[in-house]
Amino acid sequence: MTTSATLEFVLVSSDYAMVTAVSRGMKKYGAKVSLSPSADAARESLSRRKIDGVFIDMEVSDALGLIAAIRKGTSNSKAAIFACVRSSKESTATLSAGANFLLLKPLTEESVALHITIARDLLERERRRYFRHAVSLPVSLRDSDGEQRARMTNLSEGGMAVRTSRPLKYSSVVEFEFELSFGVTVSGKGQVAWTNKEGLAGIFMQMIHGKGRELLEAWLVSREQLAATGVTAESPSS
């Protein structure tokens, strides 16, 4: 499996000097960064997509609340959080809220690149967990509005993306069931982590029945091995 794709970050700040330093540090490392000027804008952005890490200017209003919200969320609860503080006196509250790393302001592009390098193992381990394998599998979904058949478009240890005929509600609980290519059924419960206007939705798998998780992991490993040899695995059709 290849997990060396470009790392993606969200920067939460309206401080020009900090935005410049982080942007240059990201460019130096080869990572991508999108800007959210406020905690509210960041919440909206993070609720709709999966990212690798977040740089948060702790002078932004409700910065501690944003960290807590990320940790309690579904899509990015394991993302690396880089808290940028003006004083080391802020460290206890910031780390207690859920930050992984502290950077003292003013930042430099060198310090940003260095911290990404330090966090690389954490970032790549999480990316491996959520690496999406492209698939085309029928999946049965049941929520409070009833049951429907959908098409799974990608699958990982942590979740799946599905295309549905009836839109799923963001953050709703969904029961799922699908069959892997060697005839084993996997079922469990998940939560809708994101949706879009094209009828796609991401489901974070909170619980899998029986030995389903072990079987899923074994199937994903087999997919990785096939990919390494250049062989394309076939998915069952509905």
C-alpha positions as semicolon CSV with decimal commas, in nm:
position;residue;x (nm);y (nm);z (nm)
1;M;0,000;0,000;0,000
2;T;0,124;0,347;-0,079
3;T;0,068;0,606;0,191
4;S;0,316;0,866;0,067
5;A;0,046;1,090;-0,080
6;T;0,068;1,459;0,002
7;L;-0,019;1,538;0,363
8;E;-0,309;1,782;0,405
9;F;-0,350;2,033;0,687
10;V;-0,591;2,301;0,799
11;L;-0,448;2,625;0,942
12;V;-0,672;2,818;1,180
13;S;-0,547;3,174;1,206
14;S;-0,594;3,530;1,084
15;D;-0,239;3,630;1,180
16;Y;-0,054;3,721;0,860
17;A;0,291;3,637;0,998
18;M;0,175;3,295;1,120
19;V;-0,010;3,219;0,795
20;T;0,305;3,306;0,599
21;A;0,534;3,092;0,817
22;V;0,305;2,788;0,810
23;S;0,242;2,816;0,435
24;R;0,615;2,835;0,362
25;G;0,691;2,551;0,604
26;M;0,427;2,335;0,435
27;K;0,571;2,415;0,092
28;K;0,916;2,322;0,217
29;Y;0,782;1,987;0,334
30;G;0,565;1,931;0,027
31;A;0,238;1,939;0,223
32;K;-0,088;2,116;0,140
33;V;-0,262;2,365;0,368
34;S;-0,602;2,534;0,358
35;L;-0,683;2,841;0,565
36;S;-0,971;2,886;0,808
37;P;-0,967;3,233;0,970
38;S;-1,190;3,138;1,264
39;A;-1,284;2,842;1,484
40;D;-1,634;2,832;1,331
41;A;-1,495;2,822;0,977
42;A;-1,257;2,543;1,081
43;R;-1,541;2,337;1,232
44;E;-1,734;2,359;0,908
45;S;-1,430;2,261;0,701
46;L;-1,330;1,972;0,926
47;S;-1,681;1,830;0,940
48;R;-1,678;1,769;0,565
49;R;-1,340;1,609;0,495
50;K;-1,057;1,403;0,633
51;I;-0,725;1,580;0,697
52;D;-0,390;1,482;0,849
53;G;-0,331;1,768;1,091
54;V;-0,444;2,108;1,216
55;F;-0,234;2,411;1,306
56;I;-0,433;2,627;1,549
57;D;-0,343;2,980;1,652
58;M;-0,438;2,977;2,021
59;E;-0,514;3,350;2,001
60;V;-0,815;3,270;1,780
61;S;-1,142;3,300;1,970
62;D;-1,256;2,963;2,117
63;A;-0,935;2,785;2,014
64;L;-0,956;2,548;2,312
65;G;-1,317;2,470;2,224
66;L;-1,211;2,390;1,868
67;I;-0,948;2,142;1,989
68;A;-1,206;1,972;2,211
69;A;-1,456;1,961;1,923
70;I;-1,200;1,798;1,691
71;R;-1,125;1,529;1,949
72;K;-1,497;1,458;1,999
73;G;-1,572;1,454;1,625
74;T;-1,586;1,161;1,385
75;S;-1,381;1,242;1,073
76;N;-1,072;1,393;1,235
77;S;-1,066;1,287;1,600
78;K;-0,719;1,131;1,552
79;A;-0,571;1,418;1,350
80;A;-0,245;1,568;1,476
81;I;-0,308;1,905;1,642
82;F;-0,029;2,163;1,644
83;A;-0,117;2,438;1,895
84;C;0,066;2,766;1,836
85;V;0,098;2,958;2,163
86;R;0,249;3,291;2,265
87;S;0,368;3,166;2,604
88;S;0,465;2,831;2,756
89;K;0,221;2,914;3,037
90;E;-0,057;2,806;2,801
91;S;0,085;2,456;2,762
92;T;-0,107;2,276;3,038
93;A;-0,455;2,386;2,927
94;T;-0,370;2,334;2,561
95;L;-0,233;1,983;2,602
96;S;-0,521;1,890;2,834
97;A;-0,767;1,995;2,564
98;G;-0,608;1,747;2,324
99;A;-0,320;1,914;2,137
100;N;-0,032;1,686;2,033
101;F;0,237;1,949;1,979
102;L;0,315;2,301;2,101
103;L;0,487;2,565;1,889
104;L;0,592;2,899;2,035
105;K;0,505;3,209;1,836
106;P;0,642;3,377;1,635
107;L;0,672;3,077;1,405
108;T;0,930;3,028;1,130
109;E;0,903;2,810;0,822
110;E;1,190;2,600;0,961
111;S;1,011;2,532;1,290
112;V;0,691;2,436;1,107
113;A;0,874;2,193;0,875
114;L;1,066;2,049;1,174
115;H;0,746;1,978;1,370
116;I;0,585;1,807;1,071
117;T;0,896;1,590;1,041
118;I;0,878;1,506;1,413
119;A;0,510;1,416;1,378
120;R;0,561;1,214;1,061
121;D;0,527;0,869;1,223
122;L;0,200;0,973;1,392
123;L;0,066;1,121;1,069
124;E;0,157;0,823;0,851
125;R;0,026;0,570;1,104
126;E;-0,311;0,743;1,105
127;R;-0,308;0,770;0,725
128;R;-0,246;0,395;0,697
129;R;-0,546;0,332;0,920
130;Y;-0,768;0,544;0,697
131;F;-0,608;0,466;0,359
132;R;-0,899;0,427;0,118
133;H;-0,906;0,125;-0,112
134;A;-1,119;0,187;-0,420
135;V;-1,396;-0,073;-0,443
136;S;-1,736;-0,127;-0,600
137;L;-1,937;-0,329;-0,351
138;P;-2,313;-0,343;-0,281
139;V;-2,391;-0,248;0,078
140;S;-2,714;-0,254;0,277
141;L;-2,774;0,052;0,497
142;R;-3,041;0,104;0,761
143;D;-3,109;0,427;0,948
144;S;-3,411;0,586;1,118
145;D;-3,573;0,640;0,776
146;G;-3,552;0,273;0,677
147;E;-3,331;0,044;0,471
148;Q;-3,172;0,104;0,131
149;R;-2,923;-0,061;-0,102
150;A;-2,620;0,151;-0,184
151;R;-2,287;0,121;-0,363
152;M;-1,961;0,138;-0,168
153;T;-1,690;0,332;-0,356
154;N;-1,399;0,297;-0,113
155;L;-1,317;0,110;0,207
156;S;-1,061;0,131;0,489
157;E;-1,011;-0,006;0,840
158;G;-1,195;0,295;0,978
159;G;-1,479;0,357;0,737
160;M;-1,628;0,364;0,390
161;A;-1,763;0,599;0,128
162;V;-2,100;0,511;-0,023
163;R;-2,324;0,638;-0,303
164;T;-2,689;0,630;-0,202
165;S;-3,022;0,684;-0,376
166;R;-3,170;0,843;-0,062
167;P;-2,944;1,099;0,110
168;L;-2,806;1,008;0,451
169;K;-2,822;1,261;0,733
170;Y;-2,496;1,403;0,860
171;S;-2,396;1,253;1,202
172;S;-2,683;0,999;1,196
173;V;-2,629;0,640;1,311
174;V;-2,638;0,376;1,036
175;E;-2,640;-0,004;1,042
176;F;-2,445;-0,154;0,754
177;E;-2,390;-0,496;0,598
178;F;-2,174;-0,595;0,300
179;E;-2,001;-0,901;0,157
180;L;-1,630;-0,917;0,086
181;S;-1,493;-1,090;-0,224
182;F;-1,428;-1,422;-0,047
183;G;-1,791;-1,458;0,062
184;V;-1,769;-1,327;0,419
185;T;-2,036;-1,086;0,542
186;V;-1,932;-0,785;0,752
187;S;-2,193;-0,595;0,950
188;G;-2,204;-0,336;1,224
189;K;-2,295;0,021;1,316
190;G;-2,141;0,348;1,208
191;Q;-2,195;0,723;1,201
192;V;-2,225;0,946;0,895
193;A;-1,909;1,160;0,903
194;W;-1,973;1,367;0,588
195;T;-2,211;1,405;0,296
196;N;-2,212;1,594;-0,033
197;K;-2,457;1,707;-0,299
198;E;-2,354;1,428;-0,538
199;G;-2,518;1,160;-0,321
200;L;-2,195;1,043;-0,159
201;A;-2,147;0,996;0,214
202;G;-1,868;0,885;0,443
203;I;-1,945;0,640;0,723
204;F;-1,714;0,597;1,021
205;M;-1,742;0,235;1,139
206;Q;-1,787;0,254;1,516
207;M;-1,859;-0,114;1,578
208;I;-1,829;-0,434;1,374
209;H;-2,005;-0,756;1,475
210;G;-1,822;-1,079;1,555
211;K;-1,492;-1,134;1,380
212;G;-1,583;-0,888;1,108
213;R;-1,300;-0,646;1,187
214;E;-1,037;-0,922;1,174
215;L;-1,177;-1,043;0,843
216;L;-1,186;-0,691;0,706
217;E;-0,823;-0,631;0,807
218;A;-0,720;-0,959;0,642
219;W;-0,903;-0,860;0,324
220;L;-0,735;-0,517;0,321
221;V;-0,393;-0,678;0,366
222;S;-0,462;-0,907;0,071
223;R;-0,560;-0,601;-0,137
224;E;-0,232;-0,430;-0,042
225;Q;-0,033;-0,737;-0,143
226;L;-0,212;-0,758;-0,477
227;A;-0,153;-0,387;-0,536
228;A;0,218;-0,432;-0,463
229;T;0,240;-0,698;-0,736
230;G;0,042;-0,491;-0,982
231;V;-0,260;-0,724;-0,978
232;T;-0,606;-0,570;-0,961
233;A;-0,853;-0,747;-0,731
234;E;-1,205;-0,789;-0,860
235;S;-1,500;-0,689;-0,645
236;P;-1,828;-0,881;-0,646
237;S;-2,115;-0,725;-0,832
238;S;-2,462;-0,680;-0,696
